[in-house]
Each structure stands twice: as C-alpha cells, then as structure tokens.
Amino acid sequence: MTIFGRPVFYGWVVVVAAFMAQFVTVGVQTSVAAVFAPEFIEEFGWSRTQFFAADSLGQALLMVVGFMLGPRIDRFGARPIMLTAAAVCIPSIFLMSQVQEYWHFLLVRGVFMVTSASVAGFLVVSIAVSKWFVVKRGQALGWTSMGVSMAGFFWPTFTAGVLIEPLGWRTSWMVLSACLAAILIPSAMLMRRRPEDHGMLPDGGTAQLTQDQIRSSQHDEDTSLTRGEALRTTCFYLIVLIFGISVVGIFAILLNGVLFLREHGFTSVEAAAAVAAFSLMSMITKPPWGWLLDKFDTRVVGFASFALGAFGFILVIQAAPSGDWWLIAGALAVMGFGIGGNIPIQDMFWAEYFGRRYLGAVRSVGFPIAMGINAITPLAVALSYDMIGTYDYAFYTCAVFWAGSALLCLMLRLPAKRQAPLAELVRRVTQLISPDRHPTARATPQKRSSA
C-alpha cells in the first residue's frame, strides 16, 4: 500500500491498529479502575476487596476464553474476534452507569466488561503483530505496547478531571463507552491475519529485505512449534512462570496505585498525576526496549527490565511516606522504566521461542495459567490492605516476584528445533572474528541467538 505516494508495509498499519486497540481497551478496563474505586466505595459502602473481586472474576473467566480463542486467532485472524468482543464490551461499559446492586457490578464488570476488553485488546493484538514481523519484531512490539502505557498516562487524569469531577461517575461511564466504540471498531477493521494472505512476506517483502532477513523469516516459519511440541519444552513453563508472576506487580500498581498514594495524604488528582508519571515513562521507553530486543539476547534484556522494575517498586514504597510529590513521581518513573519492557519482552519471548505459525495455539495454553495468577492479584492486594491496613507488604512481595522473574530469564534456552543451523552459527562466528575479510560474513548482521 502507499501513503502520500510512498510505499508502506501493511504490517505497520497493523501496529497502529494494535496500539489504538490497547490504548482504549486497557484504558477503560484497567487504567480507570483506581479512579472509580473511591466513588463506588463511598456510594455503596463496599470494601476494596469487594470492588476488586470483579477484576479477579473477569481474569478467571479469561482462563477459559483464552484457551478456546488461541487456535481461532491463528485460523481467522484478530479482526472477527475483536469485533465480537467490541459488541459485548461497548454495552457493558454503558451499563456500568446503571449499577445499583453488588451483583450488578459483578455481572457487568466481572463477567462481561473485563473479559471482553481483554479479548479485544492484549489477548489478540500482540499475536497479530508477531505474525507480521520477524526481523523487526522487537521494534513492532515496542511500538504496539506503547498503547498500554499511554492508556495509563491519559485515561486516569482525563477520567478524574474531565469526566467524573464535572459530570459524575455514572455519566462518565456513558462517555467512556462512546470513546471505546469510536476507537476500537475502526482499529479492528484494519486488522489482517498474516502477510502471506496478501502476497507479502514478514517485515516488508523481498524489495525491502536482505537475503539474510528473508532466510530468517523462512526459518521462523519452518521451525515453528505446534502446541504439542511446545508443551514438551522446559522453556514453555519457564516463560509462563516468568510473566505470570511479573504481571502481578503491574496489576498491583495500576489498580491500587491511586489508593496507595491517597493513603499517604495525596489528593486524587495528585495521585493520578503521579501514577501517570509511571505510565508516561513506561510508554516512552517501550520503543527503546523493542530496539534492544532486536539487537541483543532477549534473556539479558528481560533480566535488565525485571531487575529495574523490582528496584523501582522498592523506591516507591520508601518514597510514599515522605509526602513529596516529585519524589514519589520520580520513584514511579524509575519503576515505569523497568516495567516498560514487560509487554514487548513477553511477546518477543513467545514468538522467538515458538515461532509465529502456531503462536495463537501455543500462547492460549500458557494464557490460562498466567490468568489464574492474575485473577488472584486484585483480590489478594485489596484483601491484604483490608486485613493489615497497608499496601507495603503486598508491594514488597511484588518486588520479590520481579526479581525472581529477572533470574528466571537467564535460565531460558531455545528449543532444539528453533536453534540456528550449524552453517548459520559458523557464519556468525566468522563475522565476529574477521568481519572485513571473510566473504560469508558480509551479510546484514542478525540478532544473537538465544540458544
């Protein structure tokens, strides 16, 4: 396709569509939860455990939904699944404005809203992007995942200051449902299953790629692991564990960050702005993380991201009692720097270790396990506060989980089927020894193998 007379690879259109889909679905599902929580707790007298139980219910349902949808993403692509999820999500967000009883809240938010928003967003779009890129996959996933962080930066302050304060929380949900419809439906319509369906190759086709890059794309396709093959590898279970326990920290800060800061004397606006600093740093560092993923060993990049995130968590806990907004915003920014790599690194691990051909089917097996861990998070963090009266213990636990994920990254090894053939390894070694003299070493250098 061409834009302003210049040829543009359609994979980048898929990246933009995925960015926008995650921006709006994560925004209305997760990012605004902490802003609405005080309104519901004050009006209905619910505990924090009751409020966040709906999120746990939705995450638990995703265990079943994700398992069933994985192979269908491979077969049909993201577009029909996203449109179906939008048909459920849009009215469910509107119905949030009509909640009167607790069971209304559990049904609308827990059963319909959280589940459908997750399906329309992160469950499918990263798989779609991974099928369009191989050599430039890290960059593509980095730009795509910026939508998640931009949601955390934009939606809480917009919802608190522009919607809830002048309009009230009920009208705010109506406006958010319209925002979701206006952004999600066009984004879904732009999605396409895979480049081969349209006579193209991943990353841009033969005109834009070197012979080495074309071989890398073909190698990725030929060595993709089926669901059964993936389940027989150790790395499958390590990746599930790494991102199952690490995402606990993300949910903890996104869902409870505003409440945590309000407990330390910050106003709702100040707390939302400080959490926005976390999301802003997470957003702007995603492309650099993606670039690093294309250039260096994914395991090392993952270790650096998780270790920095764990350090940031500890800084946040220590800075909050000071009451200094700039100090807590800086601590959250450090944490956001580390967490910024989480989504592109996770997506890169799955695609790099198992290939793109059966990616939906493979990820859908690990997805229920990760969702099982995620389902406990909102309830466990809120219950910890209700029982102990502080978020500190829960947040320190999250820091330990992130440190554990950092160490587990270094234990990963590529499945034998995915390892580079001997001839390719010889070429890479020769390139390192004498890159200027050896004729076989003059091709475009590729990312170092994780074997």
Kinemage of the C-alpha trace (Angstrom):
@kinemage 1
@onewidth
@group {chain A} dominant
@subgroup {mainchain}
@vectorlist {calphas} color= white
{ca met a 1} P 0.000 0.000 0.000
{ca thr a 2} L 1.020 3.642 -0.402
{ca ile a 3} L 0.564 6.666 1.854
{ca phe a 4} L 1.172 10.111 0.320
{ca gly a 5} L 2.649 8.334 -2.692
{ca arg a 6} L 5.208 6.356 -0.680
{ca pro a 7} L 5.100 2.559 -0.256
{ca val a 8} L 4.307 1.445 3.296
{ca phe a 9} L 4.388 -2.134 4.550
{ca tyr a 10} L 0.906 -3.016 5.806
{ca gly a 11} L 2.367 -4.575 8.948
{ca trp a 12} L 2.905 -1.058 10.291
{ca val a 13} L -0.806 -0.364 9.803
{ca val a 14} L -1.470 -3.438 11.939
{ca val a 15} L 0.905 -1.987 14.556
{ca val a 16} L -1.022 1.319 14.629
{ca ala a 17} L -4.349 -0.508 14.891
{ca ala a 18} L -2.998 -2.687 17.716
{ca phe a 19} L -1.650 0.398 19.504
{ca met a 20} L -5.050 2.108 19.401
{ca ala a 21} L -6.934 -1.028 20.435
{ca gln a 22} L -4.749 -1.486 23.505
{ca phe a 23} L -4.901 2.214 24.314
{ca val a 24} L -8.679 2.212 24.619
{ca thr a 25} L -9.350 -1.302 25.959
{ca val a 26} L -6.719 -1.174 28.696
{ca gly a 27} L -7.810 2.384 29.453
{ca val a 28} L -11.471 1.651 30.128
{ca gln a 29} L -10.818 -1.723 31.756
{ca thr a 30} L -7.762 -1.271 33.981
{ca ser a 31} L -6.395 2.277 33.974
{ca val a 32} L -9.588 3.959 35.229
{ca ala a 33} L -10.358 1.334 37.890
{ca ala a 34} L -8.445 3.112 40.653
{ca val a 35} L -10.157 6.407 39.749
{ca phe a 36} L -13.653 4.921 40.003
{ca ala a 37} L -12.884 2.810 43.098
{ca pro a 38} L -13.320 5.643 45.662
{ca glu a 39} L -16.629 6.635 44.031
{ca phe a 40} L -18.090 3.136 44.322
{ca ile a 41} L -16.691 2.548 47.811
{ca glu a 42} L -18.117 5.855 49.068
{ca glu a 43} L -21.557 5.495 47.482
{ca phe a 44} L -22.204 1.802 48.144
{ca gly a 45} L -20.060 1.198 51.233
{ca trp a 46} L -18.136 -1.680 49.661
{ca ser a 47} L -14.697 -2.744 50.819
{ca arg a 48} L -11.735 -2.661 48.469
{ca thr a 49} L -11.806 -6.438 48.396
{ca gln a 50} L -15.393 -6.350 47.127
{ca phe a 51} L -14.573 -3.780 44.465
{ca phe a 52} L -11.577 -5.627 43.033
{ca ala a 53} L -13.252 -9.035 43.264
{ca ala a 54} L -14.902 -8.210 39.932
{ca asp a 55} L -11.492 -7.928 38.266
{ca ser a 56} L -10.466 -11.284 39.722
{ca leu a 57} L -13.689 -12.828 38.404
{ca gly a 58} L -13.028 -11.449 34.923
{ca gln a 59} L -9.428 -12.667 34.891
{ca ala a 60} L -10.600 -16.130 35.971
{ca leu a 61} L -13.080 -16.272 33.085
{ca leu a 62} L -10.278 -15.308 30.695
{ca met a 63} L -8.582 -18.596 31.570
{ca val a 64} L -11.332 -20.431 29.712
{ca val a 65} L -11.920 -17.863 26.976
{ca gly a 66} L -8.228 -17.526 26.125
{ca phe a 67} L -7.727 -21.267 25.781
{ca met a 68} L -10.586 -21.540 23.284
{ca leu a 69} L -9.648 -18.462 21.232
{ca gly a 70} L -5.943 -19.189 20.624
{ca pro a 71} L -6.272 -21.569 17.652
{ca arg a 72} L -9.045 -19.378 16.198
{ca ile a 73} L -6.701 -16.377 16.143
{ca asp a 74} L -4.300 -18.472 14.029
{ca arg a 75} L -7.116 -19.539 11.725
{ca phe a 76} L -9.270 -16.418 11.342
{ca gly a 77} L -7.051 -13.558 12.480
{ca ala a 78} L -7.759 -10.814 15.013
{ca arg a 79} L -10.468 -8.810 13.220
{ca pro a 80} L -13.585 -11.016 13.742
{ca ile a 81} L -12.608 -11.755 17.344
{ca met a 82} L -12.058 -8.078 18.165
{ca leu a 83} L -15.381 -7.055 16.591
{ca thr a 84} L -17.260 -9.735 18.513
{ca ala a 85} L -15.610 -8.639 21.762
{ca ala a 86} L -16.452 -4.993 20.994
{ca ala a 87} L -20.127 -5.927 20.610
{ca val a 88} L -20.034 -7.160 24.210
{ca cys a 89} L -17.682 -4.562 25.694
{ca ile a 90} L -19.362 -1.361 24.467
{ca pro a 91} L -22.794 -2.017 26.041
{ca ser a 92} L -21.198 -3.435 29.214
{ca ile a 93} L -19.292 -0.188 29.784
{ca phe a 94} L -22.504 1.779 29.284
{ca leu a 95} L -24.317 -0.492 31.774
{ca met a 96} L -21.711 0.360 34.414
{ca ser a 97} L -23.576 3.671 34.698
{ca gln a 98} L -26.717 1.794 35.757
{ca val a 99} L -25.219 -0.303 38.588
{ca gln a 100} L -27.364 -0.299 41.734
{ca glu a 101} L -26.561 -3.594 43.468
{ca tyr a 102} L -23.347 -5.502 44.070
{ca trp a 103} L -24.418 -8.411 41.880
{ca his a 104} L -24.996 -5.897 39.044
{ca phe a 105} L -21.383 -4.818 39.427
{ca leu a 106} L -20.017 -8.374 39.460
{ca leu a 107} L -22.021 -9.331 36.387
{ca val a 108} L -21.395 -6.226 34.290
{ca arg a 109} L -17.744 -5.562 35.157
{ca gly a 110} L -16.520 -9.018 36.131
{ca val a 111} L -18.300 -11.262 33.632
{ca phe a 112} L -18.701 -9.005 30.605
{ca met a 113} L -16.535 -5.873 30.711
{ca val a 114} L -13.154 -7.174 31.937
{ca thr a 115} L -13.354 -10.306 29.810
{ca ser a 116} L -14.426 -8.658 26.553
{ca ala a 117} L -11.987 -5.736 26.889
{ca ser a 118} L -9.100 -8.151 27.411
{ca val a 119} L -10.120 -10.220 24.393
{ca ala a 120} L -10.427 -7.151 22.174
{ca gly a 121} L -7.044 -5.833 23.333
{ca phe a 122} L -3.936 -7.574 24.571
{ca leu a 123} L -5.155 -11.145 24.070
{ca val a 124} L -5.170 -10.906 20.269
{ca val a 125} L -3.247 -7.859 19.038
{ca ser a 126} L 0.259 -8.955 20.054
{ca ile a 127} L -0.270 -12.262 18.241
{ca ala a 128} L -1.431 -10.368 15.163
{ca val a 129} L 1.651 -8.119 15.182
{ca ser a 130} L 4.029 -11.052 15.769
{ca lys a 131} L 2.746 -12.736 12.619
{ca trp a 132} L 3.622 -9.674 10.506
{ca phe a 133} L 7.218 -9.283 11.730
{ca val a 134} L 10.263 -11.458 12.388
{ca val a 135} L 13.472 -9.431 11.944
{ca lys a 136} L 11.832 -6.197 13.163
{ca arg a 137} L 9.546 -7.899 15.664
{ca gly a 138} L 11.025 -6.225 18.734
{ca gln a 139} L 10.536 -2.743 17.299
{ca ala a 140} L 6.994 -3.541 16.176
{ca leu a 141} L 6.022 -4.957 19.564
{ca gly a 142} L 7.642 -1.996 21.316
{ca trp a 143} L 5.517 0.492 19.385
{ca thr a 144} L 2.404 -1.654 19.807
{ca ser a 145} L 2.722 -1.941 23.572
{ca met a 146} L 3.027 1.837 23.926
{ca gly a 147} L -0.762 1.825 23.734
{ca val a 148} L -0.950 0.112 27.135
{ca ser a 149} L 1.230 2.731 28.834
{ca met a 150} L -0.409 5.624 27.033
{ca ala a 151} L -3.705 4.343 28.446
{ca gly a 152} L -2.285 4.560 31.950
{ca phe a 153} L -0.968 8.062 31.261
{ca phe a 154} L -4.077 9.521 29.625
{ca trp a 155} L -7.234 7.837 30.926
{ca pro a 156} L -6.923 8.275 34.733
{ca thr a 157} L -6.297 12.030 34.615
{ca phe a 158} L -8.831 12.522 31.800
{ca thr a 159} L -11.477 10.500 33.623
{ca ala a 160} L -10.858 12.090 37.028
{ca gly a 161} L -10.550 15.707 35.898
{ca val a 162} L -12.657 15.964 32.737
{ca leu a 163} L -15.382 13.385 33.352
{ca ile a 164} L -16.036 12.430 36.990
{ca glu a 165} L -15.486 15.819 38.635
{ca pro a 166} L -17.929 17.822 36.436
{ca leu a 167} L -20.243 15.014 35.229
{ca gly a 168} L -20.325 12.397 37.972
{ca trp a 169} L -19.259 8.776 37.769
{ca arg a 170} L -22.408 7.452 36.095
{ca thr a 171} L -22.277 9.841 33.129
{ca ser a 172} L -18.538 9.201 32.876
{ca trp a 173} L -19.158 5.541 32.056
{ca met a 174} L -21.524 6.557 29.242
{ca val a 175} L -18.850 8.814 27.731
{ca leu a 176} L -16.232 6.047 28.034
{ca ser a 177} L -18.468 3.609 26.163
{ca ala a 178} L -18.684 6.082 23.280
{ca cys a 179} L -14.890 6.530 23.321
{ca leu a 180} L -14.394 2.777 23.113
{ca ala a 181} L -16.760 2.436 20.154
{ca ala a 182} L -15.129 5.323 18.269
{ca ile a 183} L -11.614 3.890 18.593
{ca leu a 184} L -11.920 0.114 18.870
{ca ile a 185} L -14.200 -0.625 15.903
{ca pro a 186} L -12.034 1.191 13.284
{ca ser a 187} L -8.921 -0.419 14.792
{ca ala a 188} L -10.434 -3.882 14.459
{ca met a 189} L -11.400 -3.230 10.826
{ca leu a 190} L -7.746 -2.511 9.949
{ca met a 191} L -6.515 -5.877 11.230
{ca arg a 192} L -5.315 -8.578 8.806
{ca arg a 193} L -4.359 -12.169 9.649
{ca arg a 194} L -0.837 -12.559 8.193
{ca pro a 195} L 1.237 -11.110 5.316
{ca glu a 196} L 1.204 -14.340 3.264
{ca asp a 197} L -2.575 -13.967 2.852
{ca his a 198} L -1.890 -10.818 0.825
{ca gly a 199} L 1.125 -11.932 -1.196
{ca met a 200} L 3.690 -10.432 1.184
{ca leu a 201} L 6.485 -11.634 3.452
{ca pro a 202} L 7.013 -10.595 7.090
{ca asp a 203} L 8.858 -7.313 7.674
{ca gly a 204} L 8.171 -5.852 4.234
{ca gly a 205} L 8.769 -8.332 1.443
{ca thr a 206} L 11.663 -9.066 -0.880
{ca ala a 207} L 12.120 -5.496 -2.086
{ca gln a 208} L 12.889 -4.217 1.423
{ca leu a 209} L 14.714 -7.230 2.882
{ca thr a 210} L 18.205 -8.663 2.557
{ca gln a 211} L 18.668 -12.346 1.741
{ca asp a 212} L 19.617 -12.984 5.383
{ca gln a 213} L 16.377 -11.417 6.576
{ca ile a 214} L 14.332 -13.469 4.105
{ca arg a 215} L 16.071 -16.622 5.338
{ca ser a 216} L 15.312 -15.618 8.935
{ca ser a 217} L 11.615 -15.259 8.109
{ca gln a 218} L 11.546 -18.641 6.397
{ca his a 219} L 13.457 -20.258 9.259
{ca asp a 220} L 10.912 -18.821 11.727
{ca glu a 221} L 8.041 -20.309 9.700
{ca asp a 222} L 9.672 -23.720 9.154
{ca thr a 223} L 10.723 -24.225 12.778
{ca ser a 224} L 7.531 -23.030 14.486
{ca leu a 225} L 6.447 -25.373 17.247
{ca thr a 226} L 2.967 -26.836 17.403
{ca arg a 227} L 1.037 -26.756 20.669
{ca gly a 228} L 2.050 -30.334 21.463
{ca glu a 229} L 5.725 -29.684 20.724
{ca ala a 230} L 5.729 -26.544 22.857
{ca leu a 231} L 4.262 -28.384 25.825
{ca arg a 232} L 7.202 -30.789 25.760
{ca thr a 233} L 9.753 -28.000 26.254
{ca thr a 234} L 11.047 -26.608 29.541
{ca cys a 235} L 11.129 -23.040 28.262
{ca phe a 236} L 7.333 -23.045 27.799
{ca tyr a 237} L 6.738 -23.438 31.527
{ca leu a 238} L 9.511 -21.016 32.454
{ca ile a 239} L 8.012 -18.295 30.246
{ca val a 240} L 4.555 -18.871 31.741
{ca leu a 241} L 6.023 -18.569 35.235
{ca ile a 242} L 8.139 -15.504 34.415
{ca phe a 243} L 5.261 -13.451 33.105
{ca gly a 244} L 2.631 -14.956 35.363
{ca ile a 245} L 4.345 -13.681 38.497
{ca ser a 246} L 5.720 -10.464 36.997
{ca val a 247} L 2.348 -9.163 35.820
{ca val a 248} L 1.215 -9.269 39.460
{ca gly a 249} L 3.202 -6.100 40.037
{ca ile a 250} L 1.686 -4.326 37.041
{ca phe a 251} L -1.857 -5.036 38.158
{ca ala a 252} L -0.987 -4.081 41.727
{ca ile a 253} L 0.219 -0.587 40.816
{ca leu a 254} L -2.344 0.134 38.095
{ca leu a 255} L -5.343 -0.936 40.157
{ca asn a 256} L -4.157 0.249 43.585
{ca gly a 257} L -1.601 2.977 42.881
{ca val a 258} L -4.021 5.887 43.333
{ca leu a 259} L -5.485 4.381 46.515
{ca phe a 260} L -1.963 3.706 47.839
{ca leu a 261} L -0.930 7.342 47.382
{ca arg a 262} L -4.171 8.685 48.829
{ca glu a 263} L -3.404 6.730 51.988
{ca his a 264} L -0.208 8.798 52.244
{ca gly a 265} L -2.001 12.141 52.026
{ca phe a 266} L -2.022 12.844 48.287
{ca thr a 267} L -5.214 14.129 46.678
{ca ser a 268} L -6.957 12.156 43.933
{ca val a 269} L -5.581 14.482 41.262
{ca glu a 270} L -2.042 14.367 42.693
{ca ala a 271} L -2.159 10.586 42.990
{ca ala a 272} L -3.468 10.164 39.442
{ca ala a 273} L -0.762 12.516 38.137
{ca ala a 274} L 1.983 10.580 39.954
{ca val a 275} L 0.747 7.261 38.550
{ca ala a 276} L 0.638 8.988 35.159
{ca ala a 277} L 4.404 9.591 35.514
{ca phe a 278} L 4.809 5.833 35.863
{ca ser a 279} L 2.756 5.236 32.728
{ca leu a 280} L 4.497 8.014 30.789
{ca met a 281} L 7.952 6.574 31.458
{ca ser a 282} L 6.696 3.093 30.665
{ca met a 283} L 5.306 4.396 27.370
{ca ile a 284} L 8.310 6.340 26.077
{ca thr a 285} L 10.758 3.536 26.932
{ca lys a 286} L 8.890 0.813 25.035
{ca pro a 287} L 10.432 1.562 21.589
{ca pro a 288} L 13.969 1.535 23.074
{ca trp a 289} L 13.196 -1.785 24.770
{ca gly a 290} L 11.957 -3.066 21.410
{ca trp a 291} L 15.136 -1.896 19.699
{ca leu a 292} L 17.219 -3.707 22.344
{ca leu a 293} L 15.207 -6.880 21.731
{ca asp a 294} L 16.138 -6.821 18.042
{ca lys a 295} L 19.833 -6.274 18.789
{ca phe a 296} L 20.643 -8.294 21.904
{ca asp a 297} L 19.864 -11.577 23.629
{ca thr a 298} L 16.235 -11.453 24.770
{ca arg a 299} L 17.146 -13.096 28.069
{ca val a 300} L 19.582 -10.335 29.003
{ca val a 301} L 17.107 -7.621 28.033
{ca gly a 302} L 14.444 -9.360 30.117
{ca phe a 303} L 16.756 -9.580 33.118
{ca ala a 304} L 17.546 -5.855 32.920
{ca ser a 305} L 13.870 -4.885 32.658
{ca phe a 306} L 12.668 -7.007 35.563
{ca ala a 307} L 15.583 -6.077 37.834
{ca leu a 308} L 14.956 -2.365 37.240
{ca gly a 309} L 11.238 -2.858 37.881
{ca ala a 310} L 11.939 -4.581 41.208
{ca phe a 311} L 14.252 -1.749 42.261
{ca gly a 312} L 11.580 0.786 41.280
{ca phe a 313} L 8.971 -0.970 43.413
{ca ile a 314} L 11.173 -0.641 46.482
{ca leu a 315} L 11.790 3.041 45.730
{ca val a 316} L 8.035 3.670 45.515
{ca ile a 317} L 7.372 2.064 48.901
{ca gln a 318} L 10.165 4.091 50.512
{ca ala a 319} L 9.241 7.406 48.857
{ca ala a 320} L 5.479 7.452 49.516
{ca pro a 321} L 5.600 8.333 53.260
{ca ser a 322} L 7.651 11.455 52.506
{ca gly a 323} L 4.625 13.257 51.084
{ca asp a 324} L 6.890 14.780 48.417
{ca trp a 325} L 5.052 14.549 45.092
{ca trp a 326} L 8.184 14.959 42.982
{ca leu a 327} L 9.995 12.232 44.898
{ca ile a 328} L 7.175 9.714 44.520
{ca ala a 329} L 6.691 10.661 40.857
{ca gly a 330} L 10.404 10.068 40.273
{ca ala a 331} L 10.258 6.679 42.005
{ca leu a 332} L 7.245 5.694 39.916
{ca ala a 333} L 9.101 6.842 36.779
{ca val a 334} L 12.018 4.522 37.622
{ca met a 335} L 9.559 1.705 38.123
{ca gly a 336} L 7.872 2.593 34.834
{ca phe a 337} L 11.235 2.453 33.052
{ca gly a 338} L 11.663 -1.161 34.113
{ca ile a 339} L 8.062 -2.238 33.601
{ca gly a 340} L 8.075 -0.562 30.186
{ca gly a 341} L 9.867 -3.582 28.786
{ca asn a 342} L 7.455 -6.176 30.160
{ca ile a 343} L 4.931 -6.442 27.336
{ca pro a 344} L 7.313 -6.324 24.328
{ca ile a 345} L 9.678 -8.723 26.101
{ca gln a 346} L 6.859 -11.157 26.856
{ca asp a 347} L 5.556 -11.049 23.291
{ca met a 348} L 9.096 -11.423 21.963
{ca phe a 349} L 9.796 -14.471 24.121
{ca trp a 350} L 6.690 -16.292 22.881
{ca ala a 351} L 7.341 -15.519 19.205
{ca glu a 352} L 11.103 -16.098 19.353
{ca tyr a 353} L 10.977 -19.376 21.261
{ca phe a 354} L 7.995 -20.970 19.480
{ca gly a 355} L 7.649 -19.222 16.089
{ca arg a 356} L 4.699 -17.400 14.565
{ca arg a 357} L 2.890 -20.141 12.639
{ca tyr a 358} L 1.058 -21.677 15.634
{ca leu a 359} L 1.576 -18.761 18.013
{ca gly a 360} L -2.077 -18.340 18.966
{ca ala a 361} L -2.492 -22.020 19.809
{ca val a 362} L 0.717 -22.103 21.854
{ca arg a 363} L 0.042 -18.917 23.809
{ca ser a 364} L -3.527 -19.968 24.553
{ca val a 365} L -2.230 -22.899 26.606
{ca gly a 366} L 0.043 -20.741 28.740
{ca phe a 367} L -2.570 -17.986 28.923
{ca pro a 368} L -4.928 -19.770 31.387
{ca ile a 369} L -2.065 -20.389 33.810
{ca ala a 370} L -0.978 -16.762 33.704
{ca met a 371} L -4.600 -15.624 34.026
{ca gly a 372} L -5.016 -17.866 37.048
{ca ile a 373} L -2.183 -15.995 38.744
{ca asn a 374} L -3.552 -12.664 37.534
{ca ala a 375} L -7.024 -13.486 38.821
{ca ile a 376} L -5.698 -13.710 42.371
{ca thr a 377} L -3.825 -10.395 42.205
{ca pro a 378} L -6.555 -7.722 42.539
{ca leu a 379} L -8.307 -9.674 45.292
{ca ala a 380} L -5.110 -10.548 47.167
{ca val a 381} L -3.740 -6.986 47.163
{ca ala a 382} L -7.065 -5.499 48.298
{ca leu a 383} L -7.530 -8.213 50.936
{ca ser a 384} L -4.001 -7.567 52.214
{ca tyr a 385} L -4.874 -3.907 52.716
{ca asp a 386} L -8.227 -4.631 54.358
{ca met a 387} L -6.584 -7.052 56.817
{ca ile a 388} L -3.283 -5.287 57.545
{ca gly a 389} L -4.104 -1.648 56.788
{ca thr a 390} L -1.173 -1.047 54.433
{ca tyr a 391} L -0.112 -1.878 50.888
{ca asp a 392} L 3.570 -2.190 51.833
{ca tyr a 393} L 3.660 -5.964 52.315
{ca ala a 394} L 1.847 -6.631 49.048
{ca phe a 395} L 4.139 -4.262 47.149
{ca tyr a 396} L 7.304 -5.774 48.642
{ca thr a 397} L 6.011 -9.171 47.528
{ca cys a 398} L 5.612 -7.804 44.001
{ca ala a 399} L 9.223 -6.563 44.083
{ca val a 400} L 10.383 -10.062 45.045
{ca phe a 401} L 8.353 -11.540 42.175
{ca trp a 402} L 10.014 -9.160 39.712
{ca ala a 403} L 13.466 -10.052 40.994
{ca gly a 404} L 12.577 -13.721 40.600
{ca ser a 405} L 11.430 -13.155 37.019
{ca ala a 406} L 14.750 -11.440 36.265
{ca leu a 407} L 16.693 -14.502 37.387
{ca leu a 408} L 14.390 -16.941 35.580
{ca cys a 409} L 15.008 -15.101 32.279
{ca leu a 410} L 18.659 -16.178 32.405
{ca met a 411} L 17.618 -19.840 32.691
{ca leu a 412} L 15.810 -19.944 29.336
{ca arg a 413} L 17.129 -21.961 26.404
{ca leu a 414} L 15.737 -22.140 22.878
{ca pro a 415} L 14.025 -25.421 21.904
{ca ala a 416} L 16.293 -27.575 19.732
{ca lys a 417} L 14.000 -27.131 16.720
{ca arg a 418} L 14.362 -23.345 16.924
{ca gln a 419} L 18.152 -23.192 17.225
{ca ala a 420} L 20.088 -21.810 14.289
{ca pro a 421} L 21.565 -24.448 11.950
{ca leu a 422} L 25.305 -25.125 12.112
{ca ala a 423} L 26.065 -23.230 8.887
{ca glu a 424} L 24.446 -20.090 10.264
{ca leu a 425} L 26.364 -20.353 13.514
{ca val a 426} L 29.636 -20.726 11.586
{ca arg a 427} L 28.820 -17.615 9.538
{ca arg a 428} L 28.117 -15.576 12.678
{ca val a 429} L 31.311 -16.700 14.390
{ca thr a 430} L 33.313 -15.897 11.244
{ca gln a 431} L 31.735 -12.462 11.134
{ca leu a 432} L 32.833 -11.780 14.706
{ca ile a 433} L 36.404 -12.955 14.028
{ca ser a 434} L 37.042 -11.256 10.684
{ca pro a 435} L 34.050 -9.188 9.557
{ca asp a 436} L 36.006 -7.232 6.942
{ca arg a 437} L 37.842 -10.087 5.216
{ca his a 438} L 35.623 -13.141 5.128
{ca pro a 439} L 33.121 -13.036 2.204
{ca thr a 440} L 30.458 -15.098 4.020
{ca ala a 441} L 30.360 -12.626 6.873
{ca arg a 442} L 29.325 -9.552 4.909
{ca ala a 443} L 25.576 -10.111 5.054
{ca thr a 444} L 23.410 -7.990 7.309
{ca pro a 445} L 24.116 -8.991 10.927
{ca gln a 446} L 21.271 -10.607 12.787
{ca lys a 447} L 20.338 -10.676 16.435
{ca arg a 448} L 22.459 -13.014 18.557
{ca ser a 449} L 20.875 -16.422 19.070
{ca ser a 450} L 19.376 -17.253 22.458
{ca ala a 451} L 20.467 -20.861 22.078
